[in-house]
Amino acid sequence: MTATLPRVLPSPDGKPVPPPGTDEAFRAFARDLATGRRPWTAEAAQFITAQFDQLAAHWDTTRATGRDDPVRDALARGGSMPQGPCLELGSGTGLFTPILTALFPQVISMDLSMRMLLQANGRSSRRVRADASRLPLTDASVAVIAAIDMLLFPAETARVLAPDGALLWINQLGCDGPLYLPAATVVAALPGTWQATESEAGWGSWAALRRTH
């Protein structure tokens, strides 16, 4: 079940919409991976790692959108957030880590790209290089997962999230983002029964998902 909230933060002019073609292929890959129609392979992990390692040094000035409206709106209107460790998946250069550390007692910044994590020095005090398909965390060990422009690995996401935890699914460019998945697709892909609250903010979109009991 998905509930949609009205937009409160407008979309400014100048949205950096990526050119068609490559991003459409990435969206198809993200969708097929989440729904189990495509496996996550060592070759895919190596390809993604190489791409982001190459972009890391100049990410903040050439690739990052620089807008945090979806993150802030999700935290403000996505329902009460449980207190406990927050896992920031696909944390990149740590642009959004300070927002999370202001709210949660512990933030674990995790990314597949070591060069991205090195660029996050000074923004994140706990950085871990790991593959999100095999998270180095115990079952039900995090209260919140913040996945910002991230591929979805449904089984691992559900495994490490506490029973009363929240998944924040955020796309900085909304449906124009290369890894965009609508909230309904995320709900359907996760094991078990989930409900979502979603909205748009700035250039992007967000959804806060929780298990139903």
N, C-alpha and C positions, 0 to 999 in steps of 0.2 A: 504494500500500500504506500502511495506517495501523496503527500500534501504539498501544494505549491503556495508559497507566500508571495505577496506582491512585491515588486521591486521598490526599494527605498533609496538606493544609491544609483544615480543616473549613469549612463554610458557616455563618457566624454567623446568628443571628436578625435580623430586620429588613431583609431584602433589599428594596431599593427597586424592586419590580417595576412597570414602567410599566403604565398601564391599557391594556386591549385596544383594538384598533381602529387607531389611527394607527401604532403600532409594527409591527403585522402588515403594513400596507401598505408600510412602509419595508423590512421583511425581504423581502417579495416583490420590491420594486424592486432590492435588493442582490443577490438570487439571480439575477434575470433579467439584470441588468447583467453579473455575473460570467460567466454561461453564454452570453452573446452573444444572448440573446433580446430584449434591449432596448438601444438605442444610448445613448451618453452625449452629450447635446446641450448647446449653449450655454445653452439655457433651463434645463436641469437644473443646470448649474454655477452659474448666476446665482441660482437658487432656494436651493441649498445654501449658497452664500456669504451670501446675505441672512439666512438662518435663523441661522447661526452668528455672523455679525456682530452680530445683535441680542442674542444670548445671551451674548456674550463678557464683558461687564462683570461679570455676576453668575454666571458659569459655576461658579466654584470653590465658591460657597456654596449654589447652588440646584440645579445639575444634575450636578456631578461626584459619582461614587459615593464617592470618597475612599479606595478600597481598592486596594492594589497587589499583592495576593496572586497573581493570574495572571501578572503581569509577573515578579515575583521567582521564582515557581515555574518558569516557562518558562526563565529564565536559569540556574537551578540544576539542572534535570533534563532540559532539552531537548537535551542533548548538548553537546559541546565547541563553543564559538563561535569562528569564525575572527576573527583580529585584523585590523582595518582599519576604514575608515569605516562608520558605522552611519547609515542613513537612517531617521529617525523620521517615518513618514507619518501625516498627520492628527494632528499634534503638539499642536494646540489651545493651551491656556494653559501647556503645559510641565509639567504635574503629574508626569509620569513621566520627563522628561528627565534629572533628576539621577541616577536609577537607571542609566540608560544611559551617562551620561558617567562614572560610576564604573567602568565595565567596558570601554568602547571608547575608543580614542585620539581619535576625532573623531565628533561627532554632528551631523548636519544635520537640523534641525527644519523640517519642511515642512508647510504647511497652505494651504488655499484661502482662508481667512478672514484678512484683514489684522488685524482687531481682535483675533482670538484670538492671533495672533503678537505683537501689541503687549502683550497681557496676560502674555505669557511672558517679558517683560523681566526679567532677573535670574536666570532659570532656564535659559535657553538662550543661548549666545554666538553661535550661527550659525543664523539663522532666514531661511527663504526662502518667499516666497509663490509657489505654483505649483499647477497643475492636475495631479493624479496620472495623468491619462490621457496627458499629454505632459510627462514629467519632464525638466527641464533638466540632465540628467546624461549622460555618455558611457556607452557599452556596458560592462558588467561592471566598473563603477567603485565599487561598494559591497560590503562583505563581509557585512553584515547589514541586513535591512529589518525594522523593528519597526512593524507595522501594528496599532494599538490602536483598536478600534471604528471601523474604516475600510472604505470601499468597496473592492472588489477590481478592479484593472485588470490582468488576467493578462499581457498582452503586454508592457506597460511594466515590470511587476514583474520578469518573467523577463529582460528586456533589460538592466536596469541592475545586476542582481545578478550577482556573480562566479560562475564555474562551480562553485566549492566553497563558495558562500555559503549563508546560512541566512535563511529568511523566518520571522519570528515573527508568527503570526496570533493576536491576542488579543481576546477579548470580555469586558469587565468584568462583564457580567451574564449571561454564558453564553447559553443559548438564549432567554433573556428579553430580550436586548439588541436594539435596533432594527435593527442591521446584522449580526446573527449569521449566520454561515455555518459549517456543520460542516466539519471538516478534510477529509472525503472529497470534498466539493463543491469546495473550494479545490484539492485535488490534481487533480481531474478537469478543472478550468478552466485550470490553468496549462499552457502549451505544453511538450511534452516529457514525460519520465517523472520523477515525484517520489515521495518517500516522506515520511511524517509520523509524528511522535511527538506524542501529545496527552494531555491530562488536564484535570481540573477543579481549581480552587483558589479558596478563598474563595467569593465570589458568582459567579465567572466561569469561563472556560475558556480554554485556550491550545493552540496547535499549533506545533511547530517543523518546518518543511518544508525538504527538501534534494533536489537533483537526484540521480538514480541514475546511475551511470556503468557 
